[in-house]
């Protein structure tokens, strides 16, 4: 089987890329062919270096790109993602007369009110995303399934590193000396314009930390994007007020390096997929998404987080000071932090294990392709005739 995954994005790396890469890796591991259609850049390079075929495109002319690709390639199935990648995917699917499925990641419908009939399956990354489609009166609800972000537990695992190894790791990351009472908070996030709500919450917490004079909270920030300068400005202010460098910026990190980073943390602040990865690493998490503040992920808050994709769907009902208060509630309680880490890890193994969801996805592909061949007769027009159609 040969599967095409078109994916359009603005930032060079992020949670969307990790989601797509996990799909592609599952396909290749099954022995099938996978081709990713994406912009040139680090994601394309990552895919190629791991044996995944890539078609590069700038997405400026979706129909022209679709026609060119359909003329030169054959696929059995398209698994597309929103916006320009959906437009290209739909046209290729119609030209080649093959099934197409779509993943919705957030609070938008991407024209599904009008063309949901085109898709054999519509996957949502959380139940909250599915309910959003229902509220927007997207039809064919039987096609809409939850296929969440999942965690590769071979990469994000519980290492239980010793205190001495932890201090050694931190010395390589943080320029200021590590003190006995220091608490390590990792904040990981793509810093794009759509993440401004998350950035606002973190800067709000930094201001409160400065007011309280808490120079024992050492932050490590992983990620990059156009809004990074705003974070750096706020960090410089905090470091100056406390007369100590309390915030260190690392930029983009690979998954294995992120796991090592999480092992060094007492607490992690993260949205969406990153929150799940942190829990896979047995670390307590405070979840903040681009659409809402969730808070400490514990027994009480778990289902709220899972429903919303850990802040990807919801309302921005954040009250100033809440993140600082949540951090302050648990950051010095080692027993509570350990219990939260164990709880999160247990939930990941039960509900978000990548191996389970890989099997789910591959079985979905088999089912969709088989049903398409049985139910939908192949059109008699040639590929050349189909390319001329308006869609």
N, C-alpha and C positions, 0 to 999 in steps of 0.2 A: 504494500500500500504506500502511496506517495501523498503526503499531506502538506498543504501550503498554509502557512500562518502569516498573514499580513498584520503588521503592527505599526501604528503611527504614534509618535511621541514627540514631545517638545524637549524635555531634558534628556541628556545623553544616557543616563542610568537612573534606576529607581525601582520601586516595587513592581510596576508593570513589567519591566524587563525581567525581573526575577520570576514572575509568574509565567511569562512566555517561555523563558529558558527552561523552566521545570517541565512544561508541556513538551517542548522539543526533545529534551533529554529522555523523557519517557518513551517517546516515539522511536528515537534512535536505538534505545536499549531493547526495544521489542524487535529490532531487526528491520524496521520499516524505514522509508526515506522521509526526511523532513526538510522542507525549504522554508526559511523565514524571509519575508519581504519587509525590509526596513530601510531607514536612512543609513548612509555611511557613518562610521564612527566606532566608538569603543564597544558597543553592543554587537555590531556586526563582526568585529574582530574577535570578540569572545566566543561567538557562536562558531565561526570558522575554525578557531583553534581547538574546538572540542568536537569536530567532525560533523557539524551541522551545516548544510548547504545554505547559502545566502544569495538573495537577489537584492541589490541596492537600488533604491529609488528615492527621488526627492518629494514625491507625493503632490507635486504642483499640478499635474494633469492626470487625475485618477483614471478617467476613461481611456486616455491614450496609453497609459501604463498598462491598464488591464488588457487592452487589445494586443499590445506587444507581447505581454507575458503569455496570454492564451494562445497566441500564434506559435510560440516557441517552446512551450512546456505542456506536459500532460500531468494532471493530478487526479486523485480519486476522491478527495475531500478537501474542503477549505474550512479552517477554524480561524475566524477573523475576530478583530477587536474593533472598538468604536471609531467613529469619525471617518477620516479619509481612508483608513485601512478597510473599513466596512464597505465603502463605495467601490473600491477596487475589487474586494472579495466578491461582492454581489455580482458585479459584471462578469468576472471570470467564471463564476459558477454558472451563470446563464449561458455564456458562450460555450462552455465545455459540457453543459448539462450534467453537472455533478452536485452533490449536496453541500450545503454550507451551514455551519453552526457559528454562533456568536456568543462572546462573553461580555457581560456588562459589569463594570467595576464600581460604579458609583451612582450618584443621584442625578441621572439623566436618562432619557429614553432613546436618543439617537435615531429618531424617525420610526421607531417600532410601532407607533400608533397607526402608521400607514402601510408598512411593508413587512409585518411580522410573518406573513405567509411565506416569505422567501426562505425562512430559516427552519431547518429540521429540528434544531434544539436552540434554546436560549439559556445560557448559563449565567447565574448571578453569584457573586462571591460571598454573599450572605443573605439570610432571610429578609433582612431589612431592605436590601436592594430589590429583591423579588416583590416585596410588598409595595415598594415605590412604583414598580411597573404596573401592578394591579391597580393602584390608585389612579394612575394615568390612563387607565382603561386600555392597556395593551391586551389584545385578544389572544386566543389560543393558549390559555393558561396551562394546559396540559403539557405544552412544550417547554415551559419555564422551570428549570431545575436549579438547585443550589450546588455549585461546584466551587468550594472555597479556595482561598490561598491555603497552601499546606506547608508543612515544615519537613525539610530533609533532616531526619533525626540522625543520619550518619555524619552530618556536618555540624548541626546545632545539638550538642549533647552536653551532659553534665560531667565536667572534668574533675570537680572537687580538688582544685589545685591548693597547695599548702599556702599558709600565710606568707612564708618566706618567698615562695615562687611568685605569689601575687605582688608582693612589694617589689621584687626584682623586675617584673613585667612593667609595673607602673613607673619605675625609675627610668625605663626606656621611653616612656610616653610623656611624662610630665616633667617639665624643667625645674619646677620648685621642689625642694626636699619633701619627702613624704613623712608626715608626723604620725604618731601613734593614734591620735584621735581623729584622723582624717577619714571622711566618708566619701566613697567614690560613686558619682552619679554619671551614668553614660546617657547621652541624648543622641539618638540616631534618627535621621530624617533627610529626605530630599528637600532642598531648600528652594523650591520653585514658588511662583506667585500664588499657586493654588494652596500652598501650605502656610499662608500668612497667619491664619488663625492659630496654628500650632506655634509658630514663631512668637506671636504675641503673648501666648500663655507662658512660654519659657522666659521671655524677657521680663514679664510681670513677676515671675518667681525670682529672677536675679535681682530685681529692684528690692524685693522684700528681704532677700538674703543680705543685701548691702545695708539696709536699714537696721537689721538685727545684728550686724557685725559678725556673721557666721563665716569665718575664713576656713573652717574645717570641711566645708562642702567643696570637694574638688570635682569639677565637671570635665568630662571628656566628650567632645562633640564630633560625631562621625557623619559625613555627608557633605554635599555641596549643592550649589545652585545660585540663581541670580539674586536671592534674598540673603545670601550669606553675609554681605557687608553690614546689613542691619544688625545681625547677631554679633558680629565682631565689634561694632561700635558699642553695643550694650555691654559686651564682655570687657572691653577696655575700661569702661566706666566702673564696673564692679571691681576689677582688679586694682584700679587706682584707689577706690574708696576703702578697700580692705588692706591695701598695701601688701598684697600678695597675689601671685598669679593663681587664680582659682578656676580658670577656664582654659582648656587646651583644645585647639581645632586640629583634626587629623585629616579631613577631606574624605574622599571615597575610600571604602575598604572592601576587600573581597570577602566572600562569605566565611571562609575559614579564619580570616583575620578578625572578622566581626565576632565569631564565636569566642576566640581568644580574648577579645576585648570585653565581651560580656562576662567572661569568667573572672575578670579583674574587678567587676562592679559590685557594689552593695545594692544598687537600685538602678533600673533602666527606665527612661522616658522615651516612648516610641509610639508611632501610629501603625495601624493596619497590619500589613505583613511583617513589618519589623517587630511589632509587639509579639506576634506569634513566635517568631524566631527566638526572641529573648526568652520566652517561656520554655521553648524547647531546650534552651541552655540552662534551665533550672534557676532562672533569675526572676525576682519580683519585678513587676512592671506597673507603671502608671501609663495608661493609654490615653492619647489625645489624637484625634483624627482631624482631617481638614474640615469636617462638618460638625464636630461636636467633641466635648470633653467627657471622657468616661470615668477616669480616676483609677484608684487602686484596683487591680484585677484580683479579686478574692472570691470566696464562695457566693457572696451576695451580688457582686457586680459582674460575674462571669457571663451570664446569659445576656445581659445588656450589652456587654462588649462584643460577644459573638454575633448577636443580632445585627449590630451596626457595622460589622467589619472593623471593630475597635475604633470607631469614630468616623468612618467613611460615609455614613448616612446618619442624619439627625439634625438637630438644631444647635446653633452656636450660642448656647445658654450659659457660657462661662461667666462666673463671678470673680472679680479681681481678688487675688489672694488665695484662691482655692488650690492651685497647684502647690504653692509654698506650704500651705497647711497640710496637704496630703503627704508631701515629702517629710515634713517635720514630725508627722504622726508616727512614722515607721522607721525613719532613717537610723535611729540609734538603738532600735530594738532588734538585736541579732536573732532572737528566737522567732519573732514575727516575720522577719525577712526570710529566714530559712523555710518557715512554713508556707509562705506565699510562693517561694520558688518551687517547692515540692508540689504544691497544688497545681501551679501552671504547667509543670512538666507532665503531670498525670493527665491533665486535660488534653494536652497536645498529643500524647500517645493514644488517647482514647478517641479523639475526634478529628485531629488534623495531621495525621501521619501521612507523609507524602507517598509512601508505598501503597497505602490503601487507595488514595485518590488517583494515583497513576493507573491502577487497575480499573477503577471506575471509568476513567476517561477513555482508555483503550477499548473497553467493552462498549462504550457509547459510540465510538468511531465504527466499530464492527457492525453494530446494530443499525446505525444511520445509513451506512453504505449498502448494507443488505436490503433494507427497506426501500431505499431509493431505486435500486435495480428491479425490485419486485413490483413496486406500485407505479412508478413514473416511467412511461414508455420513452424511449429515446426519440428525440425529434429528428425529422427527416432532413432538415436543412443542413447544409454543410457548415463547417466552422466559419468559412468566409462569409456566408450569408448571415450567420448569427452576429458576427462582428459589426455588421452594418445596422443592427437593431438599436433603437434608443431604449435605454433602461434608466 
